[in-house]
Amino acid sequence: MNKILISGSSGFVGKNLCSYLSNYNFDIISISRDELQQINCSIFDKGSTFIHLAGKAHDLKKTSNPEEYYEVNFEITKKLYDTFLRSDAKKFIFISSVKAVADSVDGILTEDIIPNPLTHYGKSKLMAEDYIQSQPLPEGKSYFILRPCMIHGPGNKGNLNLLYQIVRKGLPYPLAAFENKRSFLSVENLCFVIKGLIDKEIDSGVYQVADDEALSTSEVVSILAESSGNKPKLWHISKRLIKQLASVGNVLHLPLNTEKLKKLTESYIVSNHKLKIAIGEEWPMKTKDGLTLTAKSFLG
């Protein structure tokens, strides 16, 4: 039985991953925050895999101390990876983020793009990535740096839930004239990918993780509405008018300003081509099916 050590097992992804892997007869060991601070080689069995999920998430309200990002996302990852290199463990899987590469995307994001993160969250994740890649890798060991885009699934309490609450109240989406495209990631597809990395002999490296299809925000609103039995209300208001209103919001400090409009309507398409070639299998969850499953979980 393969031993799998997981940090961050109490989080949204961690809970889903532990449940997923337990169906395949893995011996799963959760590593607590206290144990992360004093971890040593003895915890690793020969041939085991360490999955590092724990980290400080992106603070959208911008109230976090910047130093916390570097302490949690970089220093702890560095300590864990050093321990892994000295141990008998075989594989190290680090969950990074597409935000370690870019906060906005012009075209399609691939692994070849030179990283230029703008936030402390992204910078701290990139520092951890760079450290892992810079260390000599002993024979028989491998590392995988995964860069997921926006993850969703049952139990998720993020931005999709906020959007769902607006749709459920019957409020219209007034930005349907903006034809953006964004990539999403079903947590089931992420779990599937991680299991594939454990089972298969795949080259070490950086891999982006996303569902196959990118969707517009209008398409997401439609999926959320239909999942709750409602008809989507999409208002195609003039882009020019909306931008003018956002400019006014800059001056009057209204909820909609130029920065928020950009975030709501920009495209962020992530390529999963490299990873799909490496895994050699189709993802089990289609983009629209995954979003529908997530939306229906909000009803409960």
ABEGO torsion letter per residue (X at the ends): XBBBBBBGAABAAAAAAAAAAAAAGBBBBBBBAAAAAABBAAABBBGBBBBBABEBBBBAAGABBAAAAAAAAAAAAAAAAAAAAABABABBBBBBBAAAABABBBEBBBAABBBBBABAAAAAAAAAAAAAAABBBBBGBBBBBBBBBBBBEBGBABAAAAAAAAAAAGBBBAAAABBBBBBBBBAAAAAAAAAAAAABBBBBEBBBBBBABBBBAAAAAAAAAAAAGBBBBBBBBBAAAAAAAAAAAAAAGBABBAAAAAAAABBBBBBAAAAAAAAGBBBABBAAAAAAAAAAAAAX
